[in-house]
Amino acid sequence: MIKQFWLFFIVFLISGSNQAQNITDPNQLDIFTVDSPQLHATKKIWVYLPYNYKTTQKKYPILYMHDVQNLFDDKTAYSGEWNVDEKLDSLKAELIVIGIEHGNDKRISELTPYKNEKYGGGDADNYVDFIVHTLKPRIDSMYRTKANRKNTLMMGSSLGGLVTLYSGLRYPDVFGKIAVFSPSLWFSRKIFEAVSFSKKIPEKLYLLCGDSEDEAMITDIDKLESILITERKIKSKNLKKVVIKKGHHNEKLWRDHFVDAILWLDY
């Protein structure tokens, strides 16, 4: 069921990417483009600034997120936005959010670290390298960020959850805290090997899924948790798995638990 949903989701994202973009408070959002030599493309980036950014000289933790069309604007979202700006404003959260626009027809390739026999993909190395070597240095130079591992977070859902997990494994000294929502671990079983054999893992990991997603979701999340505990010896205080009763593979599940993940990661 997830695979069919996911393919329809991709079509919607591509068709909706050029819609008007209305934000709750434009004064807290910067939008610009960045050339990516790794991807041979230009990426649109959305930057959410905390409520007090322009009235203080503080430095702020930073959260990187994928599929920005679903984060701030209902008009560009698949089935309702995450309300990231409103939720963080209500918390008076002192956190910068970097939203990266998906790659349209290249989305599958960019967000998957390994090829799938049916769906292709497998270009996540270049996508993650773009974030670390091109985007992050620019963000850290443009904004007052706390650029160290402890204060650099990443979050994503579905394929975005998969690439978030992979980013934490590929660059554990960059991304110290990650939130992995309903990850598409089915895309390639090699991701489990990567978790087992990576030299280092992020300091904190938050795992979320619903019990009404694809039947393999719970099995895969449990397997991921087991590897992290038994093989990687992660401390229980640094790993949290949440399974939501009657939770489905959709924006509502991820939106409803965005704040819980942010607070637990202790940004």
N, C-alpha and C positions, 0 to 999 in steps of 0.2 A: 504494500500500500504506500509506503514512504517513497519508493522509487517513482511511482506514478505521480504522486503529489509533487515530488521534487522536480520532475521534468516539466510539469505544468507551471510550477513556480518559476523556472528559468525563463519560459516563454513570456510570462507576465512581466518579469523584471526587465527583460529586453524591450518589450512594448511600452512599458511605463517609464522608462528612464528619461524621456524627454518632456515629461509633463511639468507643469508649473510647480515651483517649490516655494511654499509659504511656511515660514517659521514663526513660532510663537513670539520670539524676541530677536529681531535681526541684529540688534546691538551686541548680542552674545554669540553671534555666529559669523565666522569668516569662511569664505569659499574661494578656492583658488585651484589652479592646475599645476601639476608637476610632471616634467618629462622623465620617463623611466627608461634608462638605457638597458636595464635588465629585461624589460618586457617589450621594448621597442614600441612604446605606446605613451600616451599622455593620460594621466590619472587626475580626476577631479577629487579634491579633498575638502571635507567639511570639518571645521574646527569649532567645537562648543567651548566657550569660555565661561568659567564660573561667575556667579552673580557679582562678586566683588573684585574681579580681575582688574578692572580699569580704575579702581579706587584705592588699590594697595600696591605695594611693591613685592608681595610675596612670590615665592616659587611654588609650583603646584605639581602633584603627581599627575601622571598622564595615562589614559586608557585608549588603546588602539582597538578599533572595531571594524568589521567588514560589512559589505552590503549596506552602505549608508542610506540607500533609498528607503530602507525600512526603519530607520532610527528616529527621524525627526519630523517627517512629513507624511500625513495620511494619503496625500494625492499620489505619492510615488511608491507607497508601500503595497505589498502583496495582499495582505488581509488585515490592515490596521497597523499603524506605526507603533514603535516601542515606547514613544513618549519620553525619550531619554532626556530631553531638555527640561520638560515639565517636572519629571521625577527628581532630577538632580537639583533643580531650583527649589522644590518643596523641601528637600533635605538640607538646603543651604550647603550643598556639597562643594568642597574646594578641590575640584578635579577638572582637568582639561580632557576632553574627549576628541579623538581624531577618528573621523569616519572616512573610510576609503570606498569610493564608488566601485561597484562590481564591473567586471570586464565584458559585460554584454555577452556576445557569442563566445567569448574566451573565458567566461566565468568558470566553467567546469575545469578547464585546464589550469587556471591560476590557483584555484583553491584545493587542488588535489596533488598530493606528493608522489603518488604512484599511479601508473596506468591501470585502467580497468578494461578488461577484454571487450566489453560491450560499449562502454561510454567514452573510452579514450582517457584524456586528461594527463596529469603527471608533470605540470610545470610549476608546482608550488615553490620549488627552490628559487626560481627567479622572482616570484612574487614576494616571498619572504625576504630575499636579499634586497629587493627594492625598498621594502619597509625599513630594514635595518641600515642599509648603506646609503640610501638616497633620501627617503622621506624623514626618518628620525633625525638625522643631522640638521636638516632644514627646519624641522619643527623646533628643535632645541635651540637653534639660532634665532628664530623668529619670536619665540614665546618664552616666558619665564617658567621653565620646567625643572623639576627634580629629575635629572636624567639618569640616575643610577638604577640598578636592577630592582631594588626594593620598591621603587616608586614608578616602575614601568609595567603596566598591566596590559593584558589582551583578553578580549571576549568575542565569541562568535557562536552561531547556531547552525545546525545541519552541516553543510559543507564548510561553512564558516567555523563551526566547532571543530571539524577535522583539521583545518589549517591552523587554528589556534593551538591545538594540541601539538601539531607538528612544529609550529614556530617555537613553542616552549622547549621542544627537544633539540631543535637545530641551533637555537640561540638562548640557552638557559641563563647565560650571563647577561642577557639583555632584558628578557621578559621574566621577572621574578615571580609574578602572580598571574594565573590565567583562570578564566571561567569558560568551561566547555559545555555548551548546551546541545543536547540531542545530536551528538556528532555522527556523521556518516561513516562510521567505522567499517561498514560493509563494503565500501568502495574498493578497499584493498586490505587484505589481512596483514600486509607487511607493516602496517602501523603498529601492531602489537609487538613485532620484533624490534621496531625502533624504540618503543617504550622500554623494552627489556634491556637493550644493549647501548642506549645512548650514554655518553660519559657522565652526563649530569641532567637533572630535571629541575623544573621551576620550584621555588620555595613553597608556594601554596597553590593547590589545585581545587577548584570547585566544579563538581560534575552534576549535571541536571538532565533529567529526562522525564517523560510521562509514561505511565503504565499502559496507555492506550495507543502508543505509537506502533510501529512495525514490531512484530513478535520477537525479532532478533535484537531490538534495542536494549531491553533489560539484560539479556544474556551478554551482549557486548560491553555494556557499562559495568556489569559485575566482573567481567574478565579484566577490563581495564583497571578497575579498583584492586582486584586481586594481585595483578602484576605490580602495581604501585606499592602495595603493602608487603607482599611476600618476597618479591625480587628486588625492588628498589628501596625497601625498608623506610618508606616515608612515614613520618610521625603522624599519629592520628589527629593531632591538633592542626596539621597542615593539609589535611585532605578531608573534603566533605562531599558526600554523595547524597543527592536529593532525588527521590522518585515521587512524582506527583500523581496521586490517584485521579483517574479519569483524564489525565493530561494527554493531549494530542500533539502531533508534530505541526505546530503552527505558531504564528506570531503571538497569539494570546498567552500561550504557555511561557514563552520567553519574556514577553513584556511584563507579565505578572510577577516574575521572579528575578527581574533585573536588579531591583533594589536590594533584595536579600543577598544576592551574589556580591554586589558592590560592598555592602556593609561587612560581610564575612571576610572578604579579601583584605579588609582593613587598609584601605588606600591611604 
